[in-house]
Amino acid sequence: MRKVILGLAVSLDGYIEGPNGEYDWCFTDQDYGLNEFFSRIDAVFIGRKSYEVAQAYAKENDGQLAPGMPPVKTYVFSTTLKSLKDSAVLVSHNAIDEARKIKTQPGKAIWLYGGASLTDAFMQEGLVDELWLSVHPILLGGGKLLFRPRDNRTRLTLLENKTYETGLVSLRYQIDHV
């Protein structure tokens, strides 16, 4: 079965975007392990808002959703979008069931690129297998939190950590499903 990897930048105080939706605090001065990560995936799960932000970025960057990202199969989870501008697949009904089906298909790991709501739903359903967090040395003080409050604990096993000279710390955890 394919893994779903939640991979994203997060501030030290747990925010994935600032109070006004900004992500200008994310370091882009070097690779930070992205190329190695891209070699592990061949698909992306993305929510509507994140898809729209990624499309705006792609328009200015040769169609790439992220710097250096190779072409991958993109699944956009949205109940409001009716069509997509590229070869992405729209998942508008039974999101959890569809994600489970996609996980059983042959292929590499799947990058859970974003959307706080999508991330929360997938975490609640146990669909996320690994966390790859790029913890930036900044306290945003407000914005959108990575994780919403939950009724239960989630145990993690550290797979890898790397500290960069900029102060960014890359952490990879396996989610210990019980």
Backbone as CSV, one residue per row, in Angstrom:
resi,resn,N_x,N_y,N_z,CA_x,CA_y,CA_z,C_x,C_y,C_z
1,MET,0.847,-1.183,0.000,0.000,0.000,0.000,0.890,1.242,0.000
2,ARG,0.468,2.235,-0.771,1.213,3.485,-0.856,1.089,4.271,0.440
3,LYS,2.129,5.020,0.752,2.102,5.905,1.914,1.574,7.270,1.510
4,VAL,0.890,7.914,2.443,0.545,9.321,2.311,1.453,10.084,3.259
5,ILE,2.197,11.043,2.694,3.158,11.818,3.471,2.690,13.268,3.532
6,LEU,2.394,13.734,4.730,2.109,15.150,4.924,3.459,15.859,4.976
7,GLY,3.748,16.651,3.963,5.026,17.340,3.890,4.814,18.817,3.694
8,LEU,5.282,19.622,4.666,5.097,21.058,4.545,5.980,21.837,5.498
9,ALA,5.967,23.144,5.291,6.695,24.069,6.156,5.794,24.468,7.314
10,VAL,6.406,24.615,8.472,5.657,25.011,9.661,6.550,25.928,10.504
11,SER,5.946,26.931,11.126,6.704,27.796,12.017,6.958,27.048,13.328
12,LEU,7.897,27.531,14.110,8.199,26.868,15.378,6.989,26.847,16.314
13,ASP,6.093,27.827,16.169,4.896,27.832,17.014,3.697,27.139,16.350
14,GLY,3.957,26.367,15.276,2.952,25.458,14.744,2.045,25.988,13.651
15,TYR,2.386,27.120,13.046,1.535,27.694,12.003,2.048,27.353,10.610
16,ILE,1.098,27.132,9.679,1.471,26.845,8.295,1.302,28.067,7.399
17,GLU,0.661,29.088,7.929,0.588,30.375,7.239,0.377,31.453,8.284
18,GLY,0.748,32.674,7.925,0.599,33.792,8.845,-0.844,34.256,8.957
19,PRO,-1.091,35.291,9.774,-2.448,35.780,10.024,-3.196,36.226,8.771
20,ASN,-2.469,36.631,7.738,-3.093,37.087,6.493,-2.905,36.094,5.359
21,GLY,-2.660,34.825,5.712,-2.480,33.791,4.704,-1.100,33.782,4.076
22,GLU,-0.199,34.578,4.593,1.126,34.694,3.981,2.030,33.513,4.322
23,TYR,2.898,33.215,3.390,3.918,32.183,3.595,5.278,32.700,3.147
24,ASP,5.452,34.018,3.200,6.712,34.651,2.815,7.845,34.357,3.797
25,TRP,7.543,33.747,4.906,8.522,33.403,5.920,9.234,32.077,5.603
26,CYS,8.767,31.356,4.605,9.361,30.068,4.236,10.679,30.276,3.495
27,PHE,11.698,29.569,3.915,13.003,29.655,3.253,12.943,29.019,1.873
28,THR,13.533,29.669,0.909,13.620,29.136,-0.448,15.036,29.270,-1.006
29,ASP,16.005,29.493,-0.122,17.376,29.754,-0.566,18.158,28.498,-0.929
30,GLN,17.624,27.327,-0.627,18.281,26.073,-0.988,17.245,24.946,-1.059
31,ASP,17.707,23.759,-1.340,16.841,22.611,-1.605,16.092,22.104,-0.367
32,TYR,16.737,22.066,0.775,16.151,21.581,2.027,15.539,20.186,1.907
33,GLY,16.124,19.335,1.078,15.677,17.946,0.958,14.544,17.712,-0.023
34,LEU,14.103,18.745,-0.733,12.969,18.593,-1.645,13.244,17.616,-2.782
35,ASN,14.412,17.687,-3.393,14.687,16.797,-4.527,14.647,15.331,-4.114
36,GLU,15.195,15.010,-2.955,15.143,13.628,-2.452,13.694,13.242,-2.189
37,PHE,12.941,14.160,-1.606,11.523,13.907,-1.334,10.763,13.664,-2.632
38,PHE,11.007,14.498,-3.641,10.312,14.342,-4.919,10.586,12.988,-5.556
39,SER,11.750,12.409,-5.283,12.055,11.085,-5.846,11.216,9.987,-5.197
40,ARG,10.614,10.272,-4.051,9.825,9.292,-3.314,8.342,9.305,-3.665
41,ILE,7.886,10.357,-4.386,6.451,10.507,-4.650,6.151,10.468,-6.146
42,ASP,4.911,10.132,-6.475,4.457,10.249,-7.867,3.032,10.790,-7.946
43,ALA,2.517,11.253,-6.798,1.163,11.805,-6.766,1.060,12.828,-5.634
44,VAL,0.039,13.696,-5.778,-0.211,14.741,-4.785,-1.703,14.756,-4.459
45,PHE,-2.015,14.823,-3.157,-3.363,15.114,-2.685,-3.361,16.578,-2.258
46,ILE,-4.329,17.349,-2.746,-4.346,18.774,-2.454,-5.790,19.266,-2.347
47,GLY,-6.016,20.165,-1.415,-7.340,20.766,-1.272,-7.517,21.933,-2.229
48,ARG,-8.733,22.435,-2.317,-9.049,23.497,-3.270,-8.226,24.760,-3.060
49,LYS,-8.191,25.287,-1.847,-7.471,26.538,-1.608,-5.990,26.384,-1.930
50,SER,-5.395,25.298,-1.479,-3.971,25.069,-1.755,-3.728,24.874,-3.249
51,TYR,-4.672,24.222,-3.911,-4.565,24.030,-5.360,-4.562,25.379,-6.078
52,GLU,-5.453,26.265,-5.668,-5.517,27.585,-6.297,-4.232,28.377,-6.063
53,VAL,-3.674,28.304,-4.863,-2.400,28.967,-4.583,-1.290,28.340,-5.424
54,ALA,-1.279,27.012,-5.499,-0.252,26.303,-6.280,-0.370,26.632,-7.768
55,GLN,-1.597,26.774,-8.262,-1.790,27.119,-9.670,-1.259,28.520,-9.967
56,ALA,-1.467,29.447,-9.059,-0.937,30.803,-9.237,0.591,30.762,-9.276
57,TYR,1.183,29.951,-8.393,2.639,29.788,-8.382,3.103,29.136,-9.687
58,ALA,2.407,28.083,-10.105,2.789,27.341,-11.307,2.743,28.219,-12.554
59,LYS,1.782,29.125,-12.595,1.654,30.020,-13.752,2.926,30.840,-13.952
60,GLU,3.595,31.175,-12.869,4.812,31.991,-12.931,6.086,31.147,-12.947
61,ASN,5.957,29.814,-12.821,7.133,28.955,-12.646,7.074,27.692,-13.494
62,ASP,6.895,27.846,-14.775,6.947,26.737,-15.733,6.023,25.571,-15.381
63,GLY,4.898,25.857,-14.761,3.914,24.828,-14.466,4.198,23.977,-13.243
64,GLN,5.271,24.287,-12.503,5.612,23.487,-11.317,4.791,23.942,-10.111
65,LEU,4.256,22.970,-9.352,3.528,23.302,-8.124,4.473,23.782,-7.033
66,ALA,5.707,23.293,-7.069,6.732,23.665,-6.097,8.071,23.695,-6.834
67,PRO,9.059,24.451,-6.327,10.346,24.556,-7.018,11.001,23.191,-7.244
68,GLY,11.328,22.890,-8.497,12.012,21.646,-8.844,11.145,20.410,-8.879
69,MET,9.856,20.574,-8.730,8.961,19.416,-8.656,8.734,18.817,-10.046
70,PRO,8.939,17.517,-10.168,8.669,16.860,-11.453,7.163,16.702,-11.655
71,PRO,6.732,16.357,-12.857,5.299,16.111,-13.077,4.820,14.921,-12.236
72,VAL,3.685,15.082,-11.600,3.075,14.023,-10.788,1.571,14.029,-11.030
73,LYS,0.921,12.947,-10.667,-0.543,12.865,-10.748,-1.104,13.690,-9.594
74,THR,-1.996,14.616,-9.905,-2.545,15.507,-8.889,-4.028,15.214,-8.682
75,TYR,-4.391,15.000,-7.427,-5.784,14.770,-7.043,-6.232,15.976,-6.217
76,VAL,-7.218,16.694,-6.725,-7.727,17.882,-6.049,-9.035,17.517,-5.352
77,PHE,-9.064,17.709,-4.044,-10.239,17.388,-3.240,-11.042,18.669,-3.023
78,SER,-12.224,18.707,-3.619,-13.059,19.898,-3.521,-14.508,19.539,-3.800
79,THR,-15.409,20.130,-3.031,-16.831,19.961,-3.302,-17.392,21.165,-4.052
80,THR,-16.564,22.200,-4.254,-17.051,23.408,-4.923,-16.524,23.565,-6.351
81,LEU,-15.333,23.065,-6.630,-14.806,23.163,-7.995,-15.593,22.236,-8.915
82,LYS,-15.788,22.676,-10.140,-16.485,21.852,-11.130,-15.543,21.343,-12.206
83,SER,-14.442,22.045,-12.410,-13.455,21.627,-13.399,-12.086,22.140,-12.987
84,LEU,-11.056,21.552,-13.607,-9.673,21.921,-13.303,-8.994,22.376,-14.587
85,LYS,-7.956,23.190,-14.445,-7.289,23.764,-15.608,-6.237,22.855,-16.221
86,ASP,-5.888,21.811,-15.569,-4.815,20.950,-16.074,-5.266,19.493,-16.046
87,SER,-4.334,18.592,-16.049,-4.663,17.160,-16.076,-4.963,16.588,-14.691
88,ALA,-5.161,17.446,-13.719,-5.463,16.988,-12.362,-6.808,16.267,-12.335
89,VAL,-6.974,15.406,-11.350,-8.206,14.640,-11.152,-8.996,15.290,-10.022
90,LEU,-10.246,15.601,-10.291,-11.111,16.203,-9.289,-11.786,15.103,-8.478
91,VAL,-11.635,15.180,-7.152,-12.318,14.266,-6.230,-13.318,15.124,-5.468
92,SER,-14.602,14.995,-5.836,-15.604,15.875,-5.255,-16.592,15.153,-4.332
93,HIS,-16.567,13.821,-4.350,-17.485,13.056,-3.507,-16.712,11.925,-2.823
94,ASN,-17.141,11.566,-1.630,-16.551,10.435,-0.901,-15.032,10.534,-0.829
95,ALA,-14.543,11.682,-0.388,-13.103,11.959,-0.381,-12.297,10.896,0.368
96,ILE,-12.752,10.499,1.516,-12.011,9.522,2.321,-11.959,8.175,1.608
97,ASP,-13.095,7.722,1.085,-13.125,6.447,0.355,-12.242,6.494,-0.885
98,GLU,-12.297,7.609,-1.610,-11.473,7.750,-2.818,-9.991,7.746,-2.467
99,ALA,-9.618,8.436,-1.395,-8.213,8.455,-0.976,-7.749,7.046,-0.608
100,ARG,-8.595,6.304,0.076,-8.243,4.920,0.426,-8.027,4.075,-0.836
101,LYS,-8.891,4.249,-1.841,-8.746,3.508,-3.101,-7.436,3.870,-3.794
102,ILE,-7.129,5.148,-3.840,-5.904,5.608,-4.506,-4.675,5.044,-3.797
103,LYS,-4.724,4.984,-2.477,-3.596,4.422,-1.712,-3.325,2.964,-2.088
104,THR,-4.342,2.230,-2.509,-4.151,0.816,-2.839,-3.618,0.606,-4.250
105,GLN,-3.611,1.654,-5.069,-3.114,1.542,-6.436,-1.588,1.465,-6.441
106,PRO,-1.009,0.855,-7.455,0.451,0.787,-7.529,1.050,2.185,-7.680
107,GLY,2.240,2.343,-7.143,2.929,3.619,-7.289,3.771,3.943,-6.071
108,LYS,4.374,5.106,-6.149,5.200,5.617,-5.053,4.299,6.265,-4.007
109,ALA,4.924,6.915,-3.055,4.188,7.611,-2.006,3.405,8.788,-2.592
110,ILE,2.440,9.258,-1.815,1.578,10.370,-2.206,1.845,11.531,-1.246
111,TRP,2.077,12.704,-1.806,2.322,13.896,-1.011,0.987,14.554,-0.663
112,LEU,0.692,14.638,0.626,-0.443,15.438,1.088,0.072,16.858,1.190
113,TYR,-0.186,17.640,0.154,0.392,18.963,-0.034,-0.282,20.009,0.825
114,GLY,-1.539,19.868,1.041,-2.168,20.866,1.861,-3.645,20.982,1.638
115,GLY,-3.988,21.830,2.432,-5.231,22.232,2.902,-5.377,21.792,4.332
116,ALA,-5.597,22.777,5.202,-5.754,22.458,6.622,-6.951,21.540,6.844
117,SER,-8.046,21.774,6.138,-9.236,20.928,6.299,-8.977,19.521,5.792
118,LEU,-8.320,19.415,4.642,-7.998,18.101,4.086,-7.044,17.350,5.010
119,THR,-6.036,18.044,5.491,-5.083,17.441,6.415,-5.783,16.941,7.667
120,ASP,-6.654,17.770,8.226,-7.375,17.382,9.436,-8.236,16.147,9.192
121,ALA,-8.964,16.132,8.083,-9.826,14.987,7.767,-9.004,13.716,7.582
122,PHE,-7.893,13.816,6.865,-7.045,12.639,6.628,-6.389,12.158,7.913
123,MET,-5.978,13.084,8.761,-5.394,12.693,10.055,-6.441,11.991,10.910
124,GLN,-7.653,12.540,10.955,-8.725,11.939,11.758,-9.038,10.524,11.294
125,GLU,-8.939,10.271,9.988,-9.269,8.963,9.413,-8.089,7.998,9.364
126,GLY,-6.925,8.436,9.839,-5.750,7.561,9.841,-5.158,7.329,8.460
127,LEU,-5.376,8.260,7.531,-4.870,8.101,6.166,-3.437,8.591,5.986
128,VAL,-2.926,9.360,6.928,-1.563,9.890,6.823,-0.619,8.901,7.495
129,ASP,0.438,8.523,6.776,1.390,7.535,7.277,2.683,8.151,7.780
130,GLU,3.007,9.330,7.271,4.293,9.935,7.601,4.143,11.455,7.615
131,LEU,4.908,12.095,8.495,4.985,13.554,8.539,6.394,13.957,8.146
132,TRP,6.515,14.907,7.239,7.812,15.499,6.912,7.651,16.997,7.088
133,LEU,8.148,17.493,8.211,7.940,18.886,8.578,9.253,19.650,8.479
134,SER,9.199,20.776,7.794,10.332,21.695,7.726,10.031,22.813,8.709
135,VAL,10.607,22.704,9.903,10.325,23.648,10.980,11.228,24.866,10.810
136,HIS,10.596,26.001,10.523,11.325,27.245,10.292,11.533,27.986,11.605
137,PRO,12.687,28.599,11.773,12.999,29.288,13.020,12.328,30.668,13.089
138,ILE,11.025,30.627,13.240,10.251,31.863,13.364,9.016,31.561,14.196
139,LEU,8.621,32.534,15.003,7.364,32.464,15.746,6.407,33.442,15.069
140,LEU,5.393,32.924,14.415,4.461,33.789,13.696,3.453,34.450,14.626
141,GLY,3.152,33.804,15.746,2.252,34.398,16.716,0.779,34.314,16.366
142,GLY,0.471,33.837,15.180,-0.918,33.714,14.754,-0.967,33.253,13.314
143,GLY,-2.153,32.861,12.887,-2.321,32.371,11.527,-3.113,31.081,11.541
144,LYS,-2.780,30.190,10.622,-3.474,28.909,10.524,-2.587,27.826,11.128
145,LEU,-3.094,27.164,12.152,-2.345,26.085,12.803,-2.290,24.848,11.923
146,LEU,-1.182,24.125,12.006,-1.036,22.879,11.263,-2.047,21.846,11.743
147,PHE,-2.105,21.631,13.047,-2.981,20.600,13.587,-4.099,21.224,14.411
148,ARG,-5.292,20.714,14.192,-6.454,21.139,14.976,-6.531,20.273,16.226
149,PRO,-7.238,20.756,17.253,-7.383,19.937,18.465,-8.010,18.586,18.134
150,ARG,-7.539,17.564,18.848,-8.036,16.198,18.628,-8.411,15.584,19.966
151,ASP,-9.218,14.552,19.909,-9.651,13.862,21.120,-8.684,12.767,21.548
152,ASN,-7.730,12.443,20.680,-6.816,11.356,21.019,-5.386,11.735,20.661
153,ARG,-4.475,10.992,21.215,-3.053,11.204,20.943,-2.642,10.422,19.708
154,THR,-1.611,10.930,19.042,-1.044,10.247,17.896,0.429,10.013,18.194
155,ARG,0.815,8.772,18.297,2.210,8.430,18.572,3.004,8.454,17.279
156,LEU,4.234,8.942,17.396,5.116,9.080,16.245,6.455,8.414,16.525
157,THR,7.100,7.940,15.459,8.451,7.408,15.546,9.339,8.251,14.634
158,LEU,10.392,8.808,15.193,11.317,9.626,14.414,12.059,8.759,13.413
159,LEU,11.991,9.133,12.130,12.694,8.424,11.063,13.981,9.135,10.675
160,GLU,13.946,10.466,10.729,15.092,11.237,10.248,14.980,12.673,10.754
161,ASN,16.121,13.265,11.034,16.156,14.688,11.333,17.412,15.295,10.728
162,LYS,17.287,16.534,10.323,18.435,17.232,9.750,18.306,18.704,10.092
163,THR,19.418,19.279,10.554,19.457,20.696,10.878,20.291,21.412,9.824
164,TYR,19.765,22.512,9.317,20.454,23.312,8.308,21.073,24.545,8.955
165,GLU,22.071,25.110,8.290,22.786,26.272,8.827,21.869,27.478,9.009
166,THR,20.755,27.521,8.315,19.795,28.620,8.441,18.966,28.517,9.723
167,GLY,19.043,27.360,10.401,18.230,27.123,11.582,16.993,26.293,11.298
168,LEU,16.695,26.041,10.018,15.579,25.166,9.666,15.905,23.745,10.116
169,VAL,14.912,23.081,10.697,15.068,21.695,11.119,14.057,20.853,10.359
170,SER,14.555,19.857,9.652,13.711,18.937,8.906,13.481,17.702,9.766
171,LEU,12.224,17.351,9.965,11.858,16.207,10.807,10.960,15.269,10.017
172,ARG,11.311,13.988,10.022,10.471,12.962,9.392,10.008,11.981,10.452
173,TYR,8.713,11.822,10.557,8.123,10.911,11.538,7.218,9.919,10.844
174,GLN,7.232,8.705,11.325,6.227,7.698,10.942,5.093,7.819,11.937
175,ILE,3.867,7.781,11.457,2.719,7.771,12.357,2.480,6.331,12.763
176,ASP,2.456,6.098,14.054,2.253,4.752,14.583,0.765,4.480,14.702
177,HIS,0.198,3.889,13.649,-1.227,3.556,13.653,-1.452,2.393,14.611
178,VAL,-2.475,2.514,15.432,-2.762,1.450,16.393,-3.920,0.608,15.958
